[in-house]
Amino acid sequence: MPAKKKAVAENAPPKKAATKSTTPSASTAKRSPAAPSKKTSAAPEKTATASKKAAASKKTAASNKKTAATKTTAASKKTTTAASKKTAASKKAAARPESRTALVRRARRINRELAETYPYAHPELDFESPFQLLVATVMSAQTTDLRVNQTTPGLFARYPTPEDLAAANPEEVEELIRPTGFFRAKTRSIMGLAKALTEDFGGEVPGRLEDLVKLPGVGRKTAFVVLGNAFGRPGITVDTHFGRLVRRWKWTDETDPDKVEKAVGELFPKSEWTQLSHNVIFHGRRICHARRPACGACPIAPLCPAYGEGETDPEKAKKLLKYEKGGFPGQRLNPPRGYLDAGGIAAPPLGGATSG
């Protein structure tokens, strides 16, 4: 080849085929690992978005929970505050001394409520004469009226008058009244008062307090029972039930029966004393018991300063009721007609089945 043509050939640009062979194709570039696909790059973005949503949801839930807890705490504080205010008000009211006028009004209202609850309240000793009531009341010490009522029929059938009892054989009397307990001391008392009635009062029971308290075994309580129920003369009978209840009701703080009688007597008209005694004693035997008062079944609960000392649940309190209030027999074998008409049940004789 001539030299001129050889130089031209050497200086010529490279051919297209060589260029094609060294440049990767579009399809090869798409398949190359160095260039990730759109689908692969979208997955982390989607995962990141989901994570953000989950985090936001948790944050919202935590916020809601915190808000709910705050509301609950606020409501609890509000309730506690209200309860505290109520308790404080109650304590303040309890601490504030009751005026004499307020005490009288409350005491009389309690008696009115009791009269409605026990319209048949009566002496719970069976008797047909002042003499029988006097003897039965002396015998009722340290025992129940029911036990006395079950015992006196045999005693009075054997010794119907003071003269008969005064001349009795003490051992026979003891045997007759043995079920009432302390029968020897009681025999001395009833035979002694029978003798005094025979010798000093012509065999009749006197109708004056000063005469009655001179008889063996007769104190003010017994005397007022006889005066109020056999002679219709007002008197307050302070037995264990009466004393317990009037102290619970804050009518008096006295424990001596004579002082209790005086304090309570000043709160009521004299004409109400005898029936007041029946109302209070009935309530003490049926609802306001010594150990477990049935507070939840008590008609005077709103007026009672001692409310809560006993069972306050109404259903549980009902199970504590005694005598006719609990559906059980009363204490008298021969109760008044009004008691029976009101649903009361006569007590069984000695040896009969009893309940309650």
Secondary structure, 3 states (H helix, E strand, C coil): CCHHHHHHHHHCCCCHHHHHHHCCCHHHHHHCCCCCCHHHHHHHHHHHHHHHHHHHHHHHHHHHHHHHHHHHHHHHHHHHHHHHHHHHHHHHHHHCCCCHHHHHHHHHHHHHHHHHHCCCCCCCCCCCCHHHHHHHHHHCCCCCHHHHHHHHHHHHHHCCCHHHHHCCCHHHHHHHHHHHCCHHHHHHHHHHHHHHHHHHCCCCCCCCHHHHCCCCCCCHHHHHHHHHHHCCCCCCCCCHHHHHHHHHCCCCCCCCHHHHHHHHHCCCCHHHHHHHHHHHHHHHHHCCCCCCCCHHHCCCHHHCCCCCCCCCCHHHHHCCCCHHHHCCCCCCCCCCHHHHHCCCCCCCCCCCCCCC
